[in-house]
Amino acid sequence: MQGGALRVSGGNQNSFAVGVNYAQPVGDYLALSLGYLNEGHPHNHHRDGVSGQLWLRSHINEHGLSWGVGVGQYYFFDTSKPGSGGEPYINDHGWAPIYSVQATWHHPNRWYTQVQLNRVIPTGAKDPTTSLLAGLGYRFDSIRGDKLHLDGGNSTDDTVTVLAGQSIVNSLESERSKAASIEYRRSVGHYVDWTVTGLREGTSAGTHRAGVATQLWLIRSLNREVELGMGVGPYLALEVHDVPGTRSHKAGLVSMAGRYHFSKRVVGTLSLNRVVTDYHRDADLLLVGLGYSY
C-alpha cells in the first residue's frame, strides 16, 4: 500500500497519488507485479489504472536494503473535460508504458517499507506524470499461495456471495448511488477463479444500469484465511436507461477483491470494480458481502 505526490509534466500541476501492488518473485532477481495506480485529480482530469510490470531486483535478504527497476504497461481510465462539444465530461481509455524504480528496507518480521518512483508516458495529447510514493508492505513468501493448501485436497471453492455497496459514476461530479450484486465463484485452477455476477448499479443522474458479467481471476492465498485477486471480463448491461432507445450494451468489468474465510463455509468479500464503457459512462462499484462456500 502506497501514498504520495504526483507531478504533471508540462502543466505545472501537482496532486496526490495512491498505489496498491502485488509482486511475485521469479527466481532470485526477477519479479512480476500487478498494480493499481490512482493519479489524483489534476485540473479537469481524474486518471487511474492497472498495470503489469517485469522487475529486475537485487537479492532480497531477511533484513536490509534492496533495489528494483520495473517496466511494463499501464491501462488507464481518464475522466476529463472535453475542449468542445455538448458532453460535460468524457471517459478516455488507453495504454501507456510505465517505468518504476524502488528502494525497499526489509524488517526482520517480514514487514517492509518502500519508496517508489513511477513515470507514466501516454501517447497523444495525454500528459506524462511522475509520482513519488512511500508505503508499507508484507512478505507472504512462506505461504504456498494456491487454493489447495486451504484443506489439503482438491478444493473447488464453489461460492455464492451477496454483496451491496455504492456506485460512483466516473464523471467530474462523481455522482453516487446504491449498488448490489450476486456472484457465483468457482475455482478452475490452483491460482485461477471464474465468476458469473449479476449487477445492479443503482440510479443516479449519471447512469442507471443492470446486467450480467463473467470474469477470469488471478488469485493468491496469503494465508489460510485471506485471498487477494484481480479479475477481468465482459459485462452485458441488459437494463440500460442512460442510452435512449438502447435495451442492452456491451461493456467490460475490471475488478480487485479481497476474500476472508471466516470458516470452511462462510467467506467475506470486499471488492472494487470498474465498469468500462465506450460511451463515456464508466463507473466504480465498491461492494462488501458475505458468501456461502460448498
C-alpha positions as CSV (number, residue, x, y, z in Angstrom):
1,M,0.0,0.0,0.0
2,Q,1.5,3.3,-1.1
3,G,0.7,7.0,-1.0
4,G,2.4,10.2,-2.1
5,A,2.5,13.0,-4.6
6,L,2.2,13.4,-8.3
7,R,3.6,15.9,-10.8
8,V,2.0,16.5,-14.3
9,S,4.7,17.2,-16.9
10,G,4.3,20.4,-18.8
11,G,1.3,21.6,-16.8
12,N,2.9,22.8,-13.6
13,Q,0.3,20.9,-11.7
14,N,0.6,18.8,-8.5
15,S,-1.8,16.3,-7.0
16,F,-1.9,13.2,-4.8
17,A,-1.2,9.6,-5.8
18,V,-2.2,6.2,-4.3
19,G,-0.9,2.8,-5.3
20,V,-1.5,-0.9,-4.4
21,N,0.9,-3.5,-5.7
22,Y,1.4,-7.3,-5.6
23,A,4.8,-8.7,-6.6
24,Q,5.5,-12.4,-7.3
25,P,9.2,-13.4,-7.3
26,V,10.6,-15.3,-10.3
27,G,13.9,-16.6,-9.1
28,D,16.3,-14.5,-7.1
29,Y,16.5,-11.4,-9.2
30,L,13.2,-11.2,-11.3
31,A,9.6,-10.5,-10.3
32,L,6.3,-9.9,-11.9
33,S,3.8,-7.4,-10.5
34,L,0.2,-6.4,-10.8
35,G,-0.7,-2.9,-9.5
36,Y,-3.3,-0.2,-9.3
37,L,-2.3,3.5,-9.5
38,N,-4.6,6.4,-8.8
39,E,-3.0,9.6,-10.3
40,G,-5.1,12.0,-8.3
41,H,-7.2,15.0,-9.5
42,P,-5.2,17.4,-11.6
43,H,-7.2,20.2,-13.3
44,N,-10.1,18.6,-15.4
45,H,-8.5,15.1,-15.1
46,H,-9.2,12.1,-12.9
47,R,-6.9,9.3,-14.1
48,D,-6.2,5.9,-12.7
49,G,-5.5,2.4,-14.0
50,V,-4.0,-1.0,-13.6
51,S,-0.5,-2.2,-14.6
52,G,1.6,-5.2,-15.2
53,Q,5.4,-4.9,-14.8
54,L,8.6,-7.0,-15.1
55,W,11.1,-6.2,-12.4
56,L,14.9,-6.6,-12.1
57,R,15.8,-6.6,-8.4
58,S,18.8,-7.0,-6.2
59,H,18.9,-10.1,-3.9
60,I,16.4,-9.8,-1.1
61,N,17.7,-10.7,2.4
62,E,15.7,-11.2,5.5
63,H,16.9,-7.8,6.7
64,G,18.3,-4.8,4.9
65,L,18.0,-2.8,1.7
66,S,17.1,-4.0,-1.8
67,W,16.6,-2.2,-5.1
68,G,14.5,-2.7,-8.1
69,V,13.7,-1.3,-11.6
70,G,10.5,-2.2,-13.4
71,V,9.0,-1.7,-16.8
72,G,5.6,-2.6,-18.1
73,Q,2.2,-1.4,-19.5
74,Y,-0.4,0.7,-17.8
75,Y,-4.1,0.6,-18.9
76,F,-5.6,3.9,-17.8
77,F,-9.1,5.3,-17.3
78,D,-9.1,9.1,-17.6
79,T,-12.2,11.2,-16.8
80,S,-11.6,14.6,-18.4
81,K,-13.5,17.7,-19.5
82,P,-13.7,18.0,-23.4
83,G,-12.4,21.0,-25.1
84,S,-15.6,21.4,-27.1
85,G,-18.9,19.6,-27.6
86,G,-22.0,19.1,-25.6
87,E,-20.7,16.3,-23.2
88,P,-20.0,17.6,-19.7
89,Y,-17.1,15.0,-19.5
90,I,-15.5,12.1,-21.4
91,N,-14.0,8.8,-20.3
92,D,-10.8,8.0,-22.2
93,H,-9.1,4.6,-22.1
94,G,-5.7,3.7,-23.3
95,W,-2.3,2.0,-22.8
96,A,0.8,3.7,-21.7
97,P,4.3,2.5,-20.8
98,I,5.1,2.7,-17.1
99,Y,8.7,2.8,-15.7
100,S,9.5,2.5,-12.0
101,V,12.4,2.4,-9.6
102,Q,12.1,1.4,-5.9
103,A,14.1,1.1,-2.8
104,T,12.9,-1.3,-0.1
105,W,14.0,-1.7,3.5
106,H,13.2,-5.2,4.8
107,H,12.5,-5.5,8.5
108,P,13.2,-8.8,10.4
109,N,9.5,-9.6,10.9
110,R,8.6,-9.8,7.2
111,W,7.2,-6.2,7.1
112,Y,9.0,-3.8,4.8
113,T,8.9,-0.1,4.0
114,Q,9.3,1.1,0.4
115,V,9.8,4.2,-1.7
116,Q,8.9,4.0,-5.4
117,L,9.1,6.5,-8.3
118,N,6.8,5.9,-11.3
119,R,6.9,7.5,-14.7
120,V,3.8,7.2,-17.0
121,I,4.2,8.4,-20.6
122,P,1.0,8.2,-22.6
123,T,0.9,8.9,-26.3
124,G,-1.1,11.6,-28.0
125,A,-2.4,14.6,-26.1
126,K,-2.3,13.0,-22.6
127,D,0.3,14.5,-20.2
128,P,3.0,12.3,-18.8
129,T,3.1,12.1,-15.0
130,T,5.7,11.4,-12.3
131,S,4.6,10.0,-8.9
132,L,6.7,9.5,-5.8
133,L,5.2,7.1,-3.3
134,A,6.1,5.7,0.1
135,G,4.4,2.7,1.6
136,L,4.3,-0.3,3.8
137,G,4.1,-4.0,2.7
138,Y,4.3,-7.5,4.0
139,R,6.0,-10.6,2.5
140,F,3.9,-13.8,2.2
141,D,6.6,-15.9,0.5
142,S,6.5,-18.6,3.2
143,I,2.9,-19.5,2.1
144,R,2.4,-21.8,-0.9
145,G,-0.3,-19.5,-2.3
146,D,-2.7,-21.8,-4.1
147,K,-6.2,-22.7,-3.0
148,L,-5.4,-26.4,-2.4
149,H,-3.4,-25.6,0.8
150,L,-6.7,-24.5,2.4
151,D,-7.9,-28.0,3.1
152,G,-5.1,-30.2,1.7
153,G,-7.4,-31.6,-1.0
154,N,-9.0,-30.8,-4.3
155,S,-11.0,-27.8,-3.2
156,T,-13.4,-26.5,-5.9
157,D,-14.4,-23.4,-3.8
158,D,-17.8,-23.0,-5.2
159,T,-19.2,-19.9,-3.5
160,V,-22.4,-17.9,-3.8
161,T,-21.9,-14.3,-2.4
162,V,-24.4,-11.5,-2.0
163,L,-22.8,-8.0,-2.0
164,A,-24.0,-4.4,-1.5
165,G,-22.4,-1.0,-1.6
166,Q,-22.0,2.1,-3.6
167,S,-21.8,3.0,-7.3
168,I,-19.7,6.1,-8.2
169,V,-20.1,7.5,-11.8
170,N,-16.7,8.4,-13.3
171,S,-17.7,12.0,-14.0
172,L,-16.2,15.2,-12.7
173,E,-19.0,15.3,-10.2
174,S,-18.7,11.6,-9.0
175,E,-22.5,11.0,-8.6
176,R,-23.2,8.2,-6.1
177,S,-26.0,5.7,-5.7
178,K,-26.6,2.3,-4.0
179,A,-25.5,-0.8,-5.8
180,A,-25.8,-4.6,-5.3
181,S,-24.7,-7.9,-6.8
182,I,-24.9,-11.6,-6.5
183,E,-21.8,-13.7,-7.5
184,Y,-21.2,-17.3,-8.3
185,R,-17.5,-18.2,-8.0
186,R,-15.7,-21.4,-8.9
187,S,-12.1,-22.4,-8.7
188,V,-10.9,-23.6,-12.1
189,G,-7.2,-23.9,-11.3
190,H,-4.7,-23.6,-8.4
191,Y,-4.5,-19.8,-8.9
192,V,-7.5,-19.1,-11.2
193,D,-11.2,-18.5,-10.4
194,W,-14.2,-18.0,-12.7
195,T,-17.2,-15.9,-11.7
196,V,-20.6,-15.1,-13.1
197,T,-22.1,-11.9,-11.5
198,G,-25.5,-10.2,-11.6
199,L,-25.1,-6.5,-11.1
200,R,-27.4,-3.6,-10.3
201,E,-25.6,-0.3,-10.4
202,G,-28.3,1.8,-8.9
203,T,-29.8,5.0,-10.2
204,S,-28.1,8.4,-10.3
205,A,-28.0,11.5,-12.5
206,G,-25.2,9.9,-14.5
207,T,-26.2,6.3,-15.1
208,H,-28.8,3.6,-14.5
209,R,-27.7,0.1,-15.4
210,A,-28.1,-3.6,-14.5
211,G,-26.7,-6.7,-16.2
212,V,-24.6,-9.8,-16.1
213,A,-20.8,-10.1,-16.1
214,T,-18.4,-13.1,-16.3
215,Q,-14.7,-12.8,-15.3
216,L,-11.5,-14.8,-15.0
217,W,-9.4,-14.1,-11.9
218,L,-5.8,-14.5,-10.8
219,I,-6.0,-15.5,-7.1
220,R,-3.3,-15.7,-4.5
221,S,-3.9,-17.1,-1.0
222,L,-1.9,-15.0,1.5
223,N,-2.6,-17.4,4.4
224,R,-5.3,-19.9,5.3
225,E,-7.9,-17.1,5.7
226,V,-7.0,-14.3,3.2
227,E,-7.1,-14.3,-0.6
228,L,-6.4,-11.4,-3.0
229,G,-7.4,-11.4,-6.6
230,M,-7.7,-9.4,-9.8
231,G,-10.4,-10.2,-12.4
232,V,-11.4,-9.1,-15.9
233,G,-14.2,-10.0,-18.3
234,P,-17.2,-8.8,-20.4
235,Y,-20.3,-7.2,-18.9
236,L,-23.6,-7.3,-20.7
237,A,-25.9,-4.5,-19.5
238,L,-29.4,-5.7,-20.1
239,E,-31.2,-2.8,-18.5
240,V,-29.8,0.5,-19.8
241,H,-31.6,3.7,-19.1
242,D,-28.7,6.1,-19.8
243,V,-28.8,5.5,-23.6
244,P,-32.2,6.3,-25.1
245,G,-33.6,3.6,-27.3
246,T,-31.0,1.0,-26.2
247,R,-32.0,-2.2,-24.4
248,S,-28.6,-3.7,-24.0
249,H,-25.0,-2.6,-24.2
250,K,-21.6,-4.5,-24.1
251,A,-19.1,-3.2,-21.6
252,G,-16.1,-4.6,-19.6
253,L,-15.6,-5.2,-15.9
254,V,-12.2,-4.9,-14.2
255,S,-12.1,-5.9,-10.5
256,M,-9.9,-6.3,-7.5
257,A,-11.1,-8.2,-4.4
258,G,-10.0,-9.5,-1.0
259,R,-11.7,-12.6,0.5
260,Y,-11.6,-13.7,4.1
261,H,-12.6,-17.3,5.1
262,F,-14.3,-17.0,8.4
263,S,-14.8,-20.7,8.3
264,K,-14.9,-23.6,5.8
265,R,-18.3,-22.4,4.6
266,V,-18.6,-18.7,5.3
267,V,-16.5,-16.2,3.2
268,G,-16.5,-12.4,3.4
269,T,-15.6,-10.3,0.3
270,L,-14.6,-6.7,-0.3
271,S,-14.3,-5.8,-4.0
272,L,-13.6,-2.7,-6.1
273,N,-15.0,-2.9,-9.7
274,R,-14.6,-0.7,-12.7
275,V,-17.3,-0.7,-15.4
276,V,-15.5,0.2,-18.7
277,T,-17.8,1.6,-21.4
278,D,-17.4,3.0,-24.9
279,Y,-20.0,5.8,-24.4
280,H,-18.5,7.8,-21.5
281,R,-20.5,6.2,-18.7
282,D,-17.7,4.4,-16.7
283,A,-18.5,3.7,-13.0
284,D,-16.8,2.3,-9.9
285,L,-18.6,-0.2,-7.7
286,L,-17.4,-0.6,-4.1
287,L,-19.1,-3.7,-2.7
288,V,-18.9,-5.8,0.5
289,G,-20.7,-9.0,1.1
290,L,-20.9,-12.5,2.6
291,G,-20.9,-15.8,0.8
292,Y,-21.5,-19.5,1.4
293,S,-18.9,-22.0,0.1
294,Y,-19.9,-25.5,-0.7
